[in-house]
């Protein structure tokens, strides 16, 4: 079919083959450009950081005022960060991370928000006590920040063990769930019977002795105290 009056090719005209196109372009075949690396937008980053700050604050059961006091970041700025309206500077994020005692990178990672986690009884998670006194195990998820540490202590008959020392000021609660426990906190001692609880600031040496005829089981909760906090016991 001939070209039209203006020299335009007919839609049915055979297209030029690949070899011809290569000759016309100097022997180089055009390539499609590949997309560059994708980076999160400022809005996406603001939402991620804000959600993580809010998640951690709620896990710690802190109000915005408490976080502002602990981090030296204004309440208004914290509110803007949690709403995803402001991307905090490195300095501001460091102050918030320091208040929570986590790394800055923790706020930059997506979080799973599952409502429940099951911790099975794993023999590998049991920490044996010296001289066959028994064992202890953590009753919390090791990864990620947490509001408090929860441990189980199992003492064999007649066994004595020392609780792990706290490396910072912490409020500790110990409760006997089976048997009886003689507990020595510094120079103060007491025998805990079933379901009794003792509470103390845990930087002293703590010794526990099984005062029952069988195995004694106790749980202890350790909650870090903020340096500015005051706790009445």
C-alpha positions in Angstrom: 0.0 0.0 0.0 1.4 3.4 -1.0 2.0 6.3 1.4 -0.7 8.8 1.8 -0.6 12.3 0.2 1.4 13.6 3.1 4.0 10.8 3.2 2.6 9.2 6.3 3.0 5.4 6.6 -0.1 3.3 6.6 -1.0 1.6 9.9 -0.6 -1.7 8.0 2.9 -1.0 6.9 5.5 -3.6 8.0 7.6 -2.3 10.9 11.3 -1.9 10.5 13.2 -5.0 11.6 15.5 -5.1 14.6 18.6 -5.1 12.4 17.5 -2.0 10.6 16.8 -0.2 13.9 20.3 -1.2 15.1 22.0 0.3 12.0 20.0 3.5 12.4 21.0 3.9 16.1 24.7 3.2 15.5 24.6 -0.4 16.5 23.3 0.2 20.0 20.0 -1.2 21.1 18.1 1.2 23.5 17.6 -0.2 27.0 14.8 0.5 29.3 16.0 2.5 32.4 15.8 0.5 35.6 14.2 2.2 38.6 16.5 3.4 41.3 16.4 2.3 45.0 13.2 3.2 46.8 13.6 5.2 50.0 10.8 5.8 52.5 9.2 9.2 52.2 9.4 11.7 55.0 5.7 11.1 55.7 6.3 7.4 55.9 9.3 7.8 58.2 7.4 10.2 60.5 4.5 7.7 60.8 6.9 4.8 61.6 8.8 6.7 64.3 5.6 8.1 65.7 4.0 4.7 66.0 7.0 3.2 67.6 7.3 6.0 70.2 3.6 5.7 71.0 3.9 1.9 71.2 6.8 2.0 73.6 5.3 4.7 75.8 2.1 2.7 76.2 4.1 -0.4 77.0 5.9 1.5 79.7 2.6 3.0 80.9 4.0 6.5 80.7 2.0 9.6 80.0 3.3 12.2 77.6 4.2 14.4 80.6 6.3 11.5 82.1 8.1 11.0 78.8 8.7 14.7 78.4 10.2 14.8 81.9 12.4 11.7 81.3 13.7 12.8 77.9 13.8 16.6 78.2 11.7 16.8 75.0 8.7 19.0 75.2 5.3 17.5 75.5 4.1 19.4 72.4 7.0 18.0 70.3 6.3 14.5 71.5 2.7 14.8 70.6 3.6 16.0 67.1 6.0 13.0 66.7 3.5 10.5 67.9 0.9 11.8 65.4 3.4 11.5 62.6 3.4 15.2 61.9 7.1 15.7 62.6 10.3 13.7 61.9 12.5 14.1 65.0 16.1 15.2 64.7 18.9 12.7 65.6 19.4 14.6 68.9 15.7 14.4 69.8 15.4 10.8 68.9 18.5 10.0 71.0 17.0 11.8 74.0 13.8 9.7 73.6 15.8 6.5 73.1 17.9 7.3 76.2 14.8 7.8 78.3 13.5 4.4 77.3 16.9 2.8 77.5 16.7 1.5 73.9 18.8 2.1 70.7 17.9 4.9 68.3 17.5 2.2 65.5 14.6 0.6 67.5 12.3 3.4 66.4 13.2 2.9 62.7 12.1 -0.7 62.4 8.5 -1.9 61.7 6.9 -3.6 64.7 4.7 -6.6 65.0 1.5 -5.7 67.0 0.3 -9.1 67.9 -1.9 -9.0 71.0 -0.5 -12.3 72.5 2.7 -14.3 72.4 3.0 -17.8 73.8 6.2 -18.8 75.5 6.5 -22.6 75.6 8.5 -24.4 78.2 11.8 -24.7 76.4 14.5 -26.7 78.1 17.1 -24.5 76.4 15.6 -21.5 78.1 16.2 -22.9 81.6 19.3 -21.4 83.3 20.7 -24.0 85.8 21.6 -22.8 89.3 25.0 -23.7 90.8 25.4 -27.0 92.7 22.1 -28.4 91.3 20.1 -26.0 93.4 17.4 -25.7 90.6 16.9 -23.4 87.7 15.4 -20.1 86.6 13.9 -18.9 83.4 12.8 -15.6 81.8 9.0 -15.3 81.4 9.2 -12.5 78.8 10.2 -12.1 75.1 13.9 -11.3 75.1 13.8 -9.2 71.9 12.6 -5.6 72.1 12.0 -3.3 74.9 9.8 -4.2 77.9 8.2 -2.5 80.8 9.5 -5.1 83.4 11.4 -8.4 83.6 9.5 -11.4 84.9 11.4 -14.5 86.1 10.6 -17.9 87.5 12.8 -19.5 90.2 12.6 -23.2 91.1 14.6 -24.4 94.1 15.2 -28.0 95.0 14.7 -29.2 98.6 17.3 -27.5 101.0 18.8 -25.5 98.1 20.1 -21.9 98.3 20.5 -19.5 95.4 21.3 -15.9 94.9 19.1 -13.7 92.7 20.9 -12.0 89.7 22.1 -8.6 90.8 20.4 -5.5 89.3 22.7 -3.3 87.3 20.6 -0.2 88.0 17.9 1.0 90.4 14.9 -1.3 90.2 11.8 -2.1 92.1 11.6 -5.9 92.7 8.7 -8.0 93.8 9.1 -11.6 94.8 6.1 -14.0 95.3 6.1 -17.6 96.4 3.7 -19.7 94.2 4.6 -23.1 95.8 6.3 -24.0 99.0 8.1 -21.6 101.3 11.1 -19.3 100.9 13.6 -17.8 103.3 14.8 -14.6 101.7 17.7 -12.4 102.8 17.9 -8.9 101.4 21.1 -7.3 102.6 20.9 -7.8 106.3 17.1 -8.1 106.4 15.5 -11.5 106.3 12.0 -13.0 106.2 10.3 -16.3 105.5 7.8 -16.1 102.7 5.0 -18.6 102.7 2.6 -19.4 99.8 1.3 -16.3 98.0 3.2 -13.9 100.2 5.0 -11.0 98.4 8.0 -8.9 99.4 8.9 -5.7 97.6 12.2 -3.9 97.7 14.6 -1.8 95.7 16.9 -4.4 94.2 20.5 -3.3 94.3 21.4 -5.3 97.5 22.5 -8.9 97.5 19.5 -11.3 97.7 19.8 -14.9 98.9 16.9 -17.3 98.7 16.7 -20.6 100.6 14.1 -23.3 100.1 12.3 -23.7 103.5 9.9 -26.4 102.3 10.1 -30.1 102.3 9.7 -30.2 98.5 10.4 -27.9 95.6 9.7 -24.2 96.1 8.7 -22.1 93.2 8.8 -18.3 93.2 8.4 -15.5 90.6 10.1 -12.2 90.7 9.4 -9.0 88.8 12.0 -6.4 88.2 10.9 -2.9 87.1 13.6 -0.3 86.4 13.2 2.9 88.3 13.7 6.2 86.5 16.5 8.2 88.3 14.0 11.0 89.0 11.2 8.7 90.2 10.5 8.2 93.9 8.7 5.1 95.1 7.1 4.7 98.4 7.2 1.1 99.8 
